[in-house]
Amino acid sequence: MSKEKKYSVLMSIYENENPDYFKLSIESMINQSLPPSEIVIVKDGKLPEELDSVIEEYQSFYTNLFSIVPLEHNVGLGKALNEGLKVCKYELVARMDTDDISTNERCELQVKEFMKDKSLTIIGSNIDEFYDEPEQIATSRVVPSDHKEILKFAKRRNPFNHPSVMYKKTEVLQCGGYGDFRRNQDLDLFVRMLHNGCRGKNINKSLLLFRANEDNLKRRKSWTKCKSYTAMIYNFWRKGYSSLWDLIVVATSQVIVLVAPTSFLEWLSNNYLRKTDTK
């Protein structure tokens, strides 16, 4: 395989993850049509025996594929990914969550885009969301594909589906890596990268199956989450990334999330923020 086609996969696992979901996630990356040259797994704190056993099983079977980064304490996703990035051997790094499933063509399509346009730094895709069975798609999160539209979208919302992205390691590190946030650390990174001159693209196709949870909307209805998201957009406004109007729209929408009935939020999400599968 030529050097420009080689890539690393970056994952982070912590104690509450499901071992069966973890296996499915790893399998989806091992079975890519363009296989990875390396899979880096960060152990974000001490893991239960079931998760350690999964890692040991794959390490023993694929002796030269896996690099494990053990962290003594749980530091959160952003910091854990920063530690993993330092270990990645290859310039192209594919992010992958430990409970999602990549389609088998995902990484090949992304690498091809990088080869066609050397100016690109981040390439993501749309995602299909499911609850129980991957075959039963509930909704899809469609993101803008063009760089100009990505810049516009990023003023209020995340322009990339984080588990679907492949990016250039050196550019991520030059922009300071993931910030020390427990939430929205990916949005913070992507906006900093875009405003530092990095170019992005989303493939207009769902290349990842995202394991959603029917309680997601209920969990969003917390003061902590609403305050955190609004504070991040406020920070973007102060830096000139977002306008005052963008800040007002986001702050207002977060208040609505906080006070509106869950049934209304579900309707709003399915009709305006997501595409519902009607098959």
KAVENTA-V906137 format. One record per residue. N is the residue number from 0. RES is the residue in one small letter. PSI is psi in radians with two decimals (* if undefined). D_FIRST is the distance of its C-alpha to the first C-alpha in Angstrom with 2 decimals. Layout:
N_RES_PSI_D_FIRST ; N_RES_PSI_D_FIRST
//
This chain:
0_m_2.32_0.00 ; 1_s_2.69_3.82 ; 2_k_-0.65_6.46 ; 3_e_-0.24_8.38 ; 4_k_-0.16_6.57 ; 5_k_2.54_6.96 ; 6_y_2.75_10.56 ; 7_s_2.64_13.49 ; 8_v_2.34_16.17 ; 9_l_2.10_19.70 ; 10_m_2.70_22.68 ; 11_s_2.31_26.25 ; 12_i_2.44_28.68 ; 13_y_3.08_32.44 ; 14_e_-0.44_35.29 ; 15_n_0.10_36.37 ; 16_e_2.74_33.19 ; 17_n_2.14_33.31 ; 18_p_-0.66_31.35 ; 19_d_-0.74_30.89 ; 20_y_-0.69_29.55 ; 21_f_-0.78_27.22 ; 22_k_-0.79_25.78 ; 23_l_-0.69_25.31 ; 24_s_-0.84_23.50 ; 25_i_-0.79_21.04 ; 26_e_-0.68_20.55 ; 27_s_-0.47_19.82 ; 28_m_-0.67_16.86 ; 29_i_-0.61_15.55 ; 30_n_0.40_15.90 ; 31_q_2.57_14.07 ; 32_s_-0.53_12.70 ; 33_l_1.70_9.48 ; 34_p_2.61_9.87 ; 35_p_2.67_10.39 ; 36_s_-0.21_9.18 ; 37_e_2.47_12.92 ; 38_i_2.03_16.23 ; 39_v_2.14_19.15 ; 40_i_2.10_22.56 ; 41_v_2.17_25.68 ; 42_k_1.78_28.84 ; 43_d_1.37_31.42 ; 44_g_3.11_34.42 ; 45_k_2.38_35.57 ; 46_l_2.66_34.34 ; 47_p_2.82_36.37 ; 48_e_-0.64_35.60 ; 49_e_-0.72_34.18 ; 50_l_-0.70_31.33 ; 51_d_-0.64_30.71 ; 52_s_-0.65_30.56 ; 53_v_-0.81_27.80 ; 54_i_-0.80_25.64 ; 55_e_-0.65_26.59 ; 56_e_-0.83_25.85 ; 57_y_-0.63_22.22 ; 58_q_-0.71_21.80 ; 59_s_-0.55_23.26 ; 60_f_-0.66_21.18 ; 61_y_1.41_17.74 ; 62_t_-0.52_18.56 ; 63_n_0.14_15.61 ; 64_l_-0.61_14.64 ; 65_f_2.41_17.88 ; 66_s_2.17_19.64 ; 67_i_2.29_23.27 ; 68_v_1.75_25.54 ; 69_p_2.29_29.17 ; 70_l_2.41_31.86 ; 71_e_-0.69_35.46 ; 72_h_2.74_36.92 ; 73_n_2.15_35.95 ; 74_v_-0.07_35.29 ; 75_g_2.78_34.26 ; 76_l_-0.84_31.04 ; 77_g_-0.90_30.74 ; 78_k_-0.66_31.29 ; 79_a_-0.74_29.09 ; 80_l_-0.62_26.11 ; 81_n_-0.73_26.84 ; 82_e_-0.67_26.61 ; 83_g_-0.66_23.30 ; 84_l_-0.65_21.88 ; 85_k_-0.47_22.87 ; 86_v_-0.45_20.70 ; 87_c_2.28_17.46 ; 88_k_-0.39_14.91 ; 89_y_2.68_12.91 ; 90_e_-0.71_14.61 ; 91_l_2.24_14.05 ; 92_v_2.16_16.08 ; 93_a_2.08_17.01 ; 94_r_2.53_20.62 ; 95_m_2.29_21.82 ; 96_d_2.77_25.37 ; 97_t_0.17_26.34 ; 98_d_0.14_28.48 ; 99_d_3.04_26.59 ; 100_i_2.13_24.23 ; 101_s_2.49_21.22 ; 102_t_2.72_20.81 ; 103_n_-0.27_17.71 ; 104_e_-0.05_16.57 ; 105_r_-1.05_17.35 ; 106_c_-0.58_14.17 ; 107_e_-0.77_12.37 ; 108_l_-0.69_15.55 ; 109_q_-0.75_15.77 ; 110_v_-0.70_12.40 ; 111_k_-0.68_13.44 ; 112_e_-0.71_16.76 ; 113_f_-0.66_15.56 ; 114_m_-0.60_13.76 ; 115_k_-0.62_17.06 ; 116_d_1.73_19.35 ; 117_k_-0.27_18.56 ; 118_s_-0.23_21.98 ; 119_l_2.52_21.22 ; 120_t_-0.62_21.30 ; 121_i_2.27_21.90 ; 122_i_2.13_20.95 ; 123_g_-2.78_22.78 ; 124_s_3.02_24.25 ; 125_n_2.88_27.43 ; 126_i_2.60_28.03 ; 127_d_2.36_30.17 ; 128_e_2.38_32.61 ; 129_f_2.82_34.06 ; 130_y_-0.99_36.64 ; 131_d_-0.99_36.52 ; 132_e_2.24_34.43 ; 133_p_-0.46_31.07 ; 134_e_-0.31_32.28 ; 135_q_1.49_35.35 ; 136_i_2.25_34.33 ; 137_a_-0.91_37.21 ; 138_t_2.97_36.20 ; 139_s_2.47_33.35 ; 140_r_1.91_32.82 ; 141_v_2.24_32.00 ; 142_v_2.75_31.13 ; 143_p_2.51_31.30 ; 144_s_-0.59_28.27 ; 145_d_2.52_29.46 ; 146_h_-0.75_29.40 ; 147_k_-0.71_33.17 ; 148_e_-0.59_33.94 ; 149_i_-0.77_31.77 ; 150_l_-0.75_33.86 ; 151_k_-0.80_37.03 ; 152_f_-0.63_36.11 ; 153_a_-0.20_35.24 ; 154_k_-0.39_38.87 ; 155_r_-0.56_39.95 ; 156_r_2.87_37.10 ; 157_n_2.11_33.52 ; 158_p_-0.06_31.40 ; 159_f_2.58_28.27 ; 160_n_1.85_27.90 ; 161_h_-0.82_26.66 ; 162_p_-0.18_24.74 ; 163_s_-0.11_22.78 ; 164_v_2.64_21.56 ; 165_m_2.31_18.30 ; 166_y_2.98_19.18 ; 167_k_2.15_18.43 ; 168_k_-0.83_19.43 ; 169_t_-0.65_21.25 ; 170_e_-0.68_23.31 ; 171_v_-0.81_24.39 ; 172_l_-0.64_25.50 ; 173_q_-0.49_27.24 ; 174_c_0.10_29.23 ; 175_g_0.05_30.37 ; 176_g_-2.86_28.23 ; 177_y_2.43_30.04 ; 178_g_2.92_33.82 ; 179_d_1.22_36.17 ; 180_f_2.50_37.11 ; 181_r_-0.36_37.49 ; 182_r_2.63_37.14 ; 183_n_0.44_35.32 ; 184_q_-0.48_33.16 ; 185_d_-0.73_30.33 ; 186_l_-0.79_32.75 ; 187_d_-0.81_33.94 ; 188_l_-0.85_30.45 ; 189_f_-0.71_29.45 ; 190_v_-0.74_32.79 ; 191_r_-0.72_32.61 ; 192_m_-0.80_29.16 ; 193_l_-0.70_30.35 ; 194_h_-0.01_33.50 ; 195_n_0.11_31.70 ; 196_g_0.00_30.10 ; 197_c_2.49_26.80 ; 198_r_2.41_25.93 ; 199_g_2.82_25.20 ; 200_k_2.57_24.54 ; 201_n_2.28_24.85 ; 202_i_2.22_23.39 ; 203_n_1.10_26.59 ; 204_k_2.54_25.62 ; 205_s_2.00_25.94 ; 206_l_0.15_22.56 ; 207_l_2.43_24.15 ; 208_l_2.03_27.17 ; 209_f_2.17_29.36 ; 210_r_1.76_31.83 ; 211_a_3.07_35.05 ; 212_n_2.33_38.44 ; 213_e_-0.26_41.77 ; 214_d_0.12_43.28 ; 215_n_-0.81_40.94 ; 216_l_-0.68_43.63 ; 217_k_-0.66_46.25 ; 218_r_-0.46_44.22 ; 219_r_-0.38_43.83 ; 220_k_1.05_47.63 ; 221_s_2.56_48.10 ; 222_w_-0.67_49.61 ; 223_t_-0.79_46.93 ; 224_k_-0.76_44.06 ; 225_c_-0.74_46.00 ; 226_k_-0.73_47.08 ; 227_s_-0.78_43.58 ; 228_y_-0.75_42.07 ; 229_t_-0.69_45.02 ; 230_a_-0.63_44.86 ; 231_m_-0.76_41.24 ; 232_i_-0.59_42.14 ; 233_y_-0.71_45.22 ; 234_n_-0.68_43.03 ; 235_f_-0.71_40.97 ; 236_w_-0.76_44.32 ; 237_r_-0.56_45.50 ; 238_k_-0.08_42.39 ; 239_g_0.15_42.81 ; 240_y_-0.66_39.78 ; 241_s_2.71_42.07 ; 242_s_2.96_45.55 ; 243_l_-0.66_48.74 ; 244_w_-0.71_48.78 ; 245_d_-0.77_45.30 ; 246_l_-0.76_46.62 ; 247_i_-0.76_49.76 ; 248_v_-0.78_47.87 ; 249_v_-0.80_45.59 ; 250_a_-0.74_48.57 ; 251_t_-0.77_50.60 ; 252_s_-0.60_47.90 ; 253_q_-0.59_47.48 ; 254_v_-0.73_51.24 ; 255_i_-0.76_51.13 ; 256_v_-0.68_48.40 ; 257_l_-0.68_50.68 ; 258_v_-0.34_53.92 ; 259_a_2.66_53.03 ; 260_p_2.58_53.15 ; 261_t_-0.61_49.88 ; 262_s_-0.67_50.64 ; 263_f_-0.72_50.78 ; 264_l_-0.66_47.49 ; 265_e_-0.76_45.85 ; 266_w_-0.77_47.31 ; 267_l_-0.77_46.19 ; 268_s_-0.81_42.60 ; 269_n_-0.51_42.31 ; 270_n_-0.41_43.96 ; 271_y_-0.54_42.72 ; 272_l_-0.31_39.86 ; 273_r_2.84_37.91 ; 274_k_2.15_37.58 ; 275_t_2.36_39.16 ; 276_d_2.14_37.80 ; 277_t_0.17_40.64 ; 278_k_*_39.18
//
